[in-house]
Amino acid sequence: MPSKSSSHDSSFGPSKLWLAAGFVLAGIGTVLLGPILPILLHQWQLTDAQGGVLISAKFLGAFLGGITVLPRLRLAILIGCALCCCGFGAFALSHSLAPAAIALFFGGLGLGQLIASTNILVGRRFRSYTGSALASLNAFWSLGAVLTVALAAALLPRFGMSSPILSFAALFLIVGLGGLLNTTHSNSQDTTTTASTPAALPRLILLKFALFLFLYGGLETCLANWLTTYTLRFSDAHFLGSQSALILLWIALTAGRALSAAILRWMRESTLQRLGLACAAALIVALCFTGNTARISVICILLGLSLAPFFPSTFALLIRNNPSAREAGAILAVSGLGAALFPWMMGIISTHTGSLRNAMAVPFALALALLFLSFWHISSEAAPSLQPTA
């Protein structure tokens, strides 16, 4: 049993094993709609705009989950797992747009609590190599995304959607209880243990990081949720073949985040951010001008590698400013708001112009906006800890 004092440690919570397991499930839940969206559009006779409503419902829930993250991170993780279990379980039993959207909202609410609290917890445990630690953690999230696509391709044709998604929902409850029973806190010098409340961050810092994650949440979710449908429509691939583009994207993101954990030990976070964003913008343009399945697959691999460092490097810069749990959770939650807005916008553009290819202008614009935003310099007087170390 941990000591009484450890229960107030800002790093106190589930052990590494359960944090990693929870993030694998969070990755599955976050990208779940991507592989199954073409099936839902067909079976429920939905337009692209209505498909975007499902995506928005889940990420609006994630936004609210993030902004309401509890200061007791151990409890926030447990509540997040319980909400995910209920929300995705209800989604598995849904057969139309309205109940599915409501169920996904509650599933997203749980994801917001789980993802925000876990990132904050890990950021506080590993102060010296925050970017590296967060890159390692988010590699498990990306692993979950890879498993989503692989399992969808393997299980949906044989078992349908309900049974696999119900089983997935039950796993959240197992992980939540396991993390509750197996807790730890860091005794290393990397962790700053303090009972005092962190000072409120300057508004410019909060604004910059909120914009970063708002735009990036939209960028990654646009690609993750529409890429399978895009490949199915604009290449010679059948359903299983169209899944290959998405799975390659997530494999590259997983490998890229694992690689980023090493690179971020010697490269500035801001430098790696800019390189990745510039490459991503160029690759999205290339994606719009190819209809060959093999070329789309290569582009998806390069896109995954380009986007991989962005989130861990950005959140590492934020954690160095010592935000409160509520501030960090709110900034993470804004990512869910972007994820709710921009994929829905893609669906609207696709429906009204008659082409999902035209809607790819949305992720391209997001990549460019992020690149320009990365050059926004906040003076050291206003934010002395914002500048990353080499």
Sequence and secondary structure as in RCSB ss.txt:
>XXXX:A:sequence
MPSKSSSHDSSFGPSKLWLAAGFVLAGIGTVLLGPILPILLHQWQLTDAQGGVLISAKFLGAFLGGITVLPRLRL
AILIGCALCCCGFGAFALSHSLAPAAIALFFGGLGLGQLIASTNILVGRRFRSYTGSALASLNAFWSLGAVLTVA
LAAALLPRFGMSSPILSFAALFLIVGLGGLLNTTHSNSQDTTTTASTPAALPRLILLKFALFLFLYGGLETCLAN
WLTTYTLRFSDAHFLGSQSALILLWIALTAGRALSAAILRWMRESTLQRLGLACAAALIVALCFTGNTARISVIC
ILLGLSLAPFFPSTFALLIRNNPSAREAGAILAVSGLGAALFPWMMGIISTHTGSLRNAMAVPFALALALLFLSF
WHISSEAAPSLQPTA
>XXXX:A:secstr
   TGGGG TT EE HHHHHHHHHHHHHHHHTHHHHHHHHHHHTT  HHHHHHHHHHHHHHHHHHHHT  SSHHH
HHHHHHHHHHHHHHHHHT  SHHHHHHHHHHHHHHHHHHHHHHHHHHHHH STTHHHHHHHHHHHHHHHHHHHHH
HHHHHHHHHTTHHHHHHHHHHHHHHHHHHHHSEE   STT    SS      HHHHHHHHHHHHHHHHHHHHHHH
HHHHHHHHHSS  HHHHHHHHHHHHHHHHHHHHHHHHHTTTS HHHHHHHHHHHHHHHHHHHHT   HHHHHHHH
HHHHHHHTTHHHHHHHHHHTT   HHHHHHHHHHHHHHHHHHHHHHHHHHHHHT HHHHTHHHHHHHHHHHHHTT
    TTT TT S   
